[in-house]
Amino acid sequence: MLGLMQHQELMISAIVKHAARHHPNGEIVSKTTEGAMHRYNYREFEARSRRMVRVLQGLGVGWQDRVATLAWNGYRHMELYYAVSGMGAIIHTINPRLSVPDIAYIVNHAEDVLVFSDTTFAPLIGAAAPHFGKHVRGVVIMCDRANMPAVKLPDGMPLYCYEDLMDATDDTYIWPEFDERTAATLCYTSGTTGRPKGVLYSHRSTLLHAFSGGMADVMGLRASDRVLPVVPMFHVNAWGIPYGALMAGATLVMPGRFLDGANMTALMNDEKVTMSAGVPTVWLGLLQHLQKSGDRLGSMQRLMVGGSACPRMLYEGFDAYGVRIYQGWGMTEMSPVGTYNAPKPIHDGLSLDEEYKVRIKQGRALFGVDMKIVDDNGAELPWDGLKSGHLSVKGPWVTNAYYGDEPGSALDADGWFATGDVAAIDPEGYLEITDRSKDVIKSGGEWISSIQLENIAVGHPDVAEAAIIAATHEKWAERPLLLVVPKQGHTIDKASVLAIFDGQVATWWKPDDVVVIDELPHSATGKIQKLALRDKYKNYLLDK
Ligand code: AMP
């Protein structure tokens, strides 16, 4: 017997309809590319999103067509999020920090029919467009007529102005309902090896992820929140905030291209932001600004950090400003959030030091996600917080295949997705990522966690950034080698940097040597490119 409840497909358009009807005065506040502030409420936003559907229809966008964006976090990007998915097409957000060949590759792989771009990326479009295939029917610059840049496109590829198109149509569109498993958004992984791969999210997976991400022990989003996603809308849908905030009726504050510490502090204070989310480097920049300028954060309550491991000094740094850091872990392949670190009753009464040791872990699984760690032979490992293994995940917002591949082809026979991360899980279910599988250091047959060592190294007062790589060693096969970038105006004393590990890790974990370099290579999503570093330094200890 089936239950006697109403059936409604889980539609992305239902979120914007809800926000307009039940939170009409919730706002989207955006710092525009031109620098001025733009603000409107959810009712106006919903009407403009419907108007954008009319624009897309006028440009020939049809069912399940891919529509690309190269854009900052802002209101026009939000309109595209809802218009494209809402009409049954697929929004493909592109990371503008990728190289021109990679951008052209993914536009062609996705067979995008239109590309929307912020004015900032007009030169990038000019460089990439000659390499676009015939499926690209035009480029739309996301601005008004007065700010239209000159962009040279190949013959036969028209250039449009966003606001001209909006002015020339109406908002009489009515959101349709269709199968919730229909594809809604597409995001390519940054691909440290090989070509980027597409992850194709559905309406259903997006809504379930947003429901779960909004729970009290995750982002805890409320109508009274004013949320500033620093994490870009081109990096796994800004971790689901463009959906979760509207579900909750929270106001969104969009920073556009102004992501430095001074601009962010001003925007957070002017707009009374209560919650924000971003990668550790962003928070490091903000903390340094606060420490240097003496500025405070007046309304900020909590920061979500993810994308890379968060060192203890960031927790301590922001605690001093009354702002609490919460770490999450995830990946493009899982929409992206898989775990979030919030305390359990068992953590009551911990000493400050013990509390930090728990907080710096990546957290426990969201409802909907299951995880396990296995050894090299695939046997499941116990959750003792000590043994590290290869991490696999399952759940309704985890991919089963990359875009263009056979459905199910990314899973093993039991339906698990291998993340490529190495982790330990403690008896309370808290995940601690120790490495990427490709980056583990195997010294005399035992694993050493590069992430744990890096977290300690950046706690040194002269170190701005640190990377640990596996260097080849005659006796132990591999040993940790520490590469450090000094803080501006500081010099590195190797002995003093090595001394910081004493008492914090087993003696055999201590790096064998320190190499001081000017800069570490980063991927388009801000991750340290260890492969490039290993190529360069893997023989460092042998050559000494
Ligand atoms: P991306 O698909 O670009 O979001 O990258 C996903 C990868 O980033 C994961 O597989 C992890 O290796 C890493 N990652 C994400 N969040 C964290 C975190 N909190 N701590 C350590 N690594 C993380």
Residues whose N, C-alpha, C, O or C-beta is under 5 A from the ligand:
A	BS01	AMP	V305 G306 G307 S308 A309 G328 W329 G330 M331 T332 E333 Q362 T419 D421 I433 T525
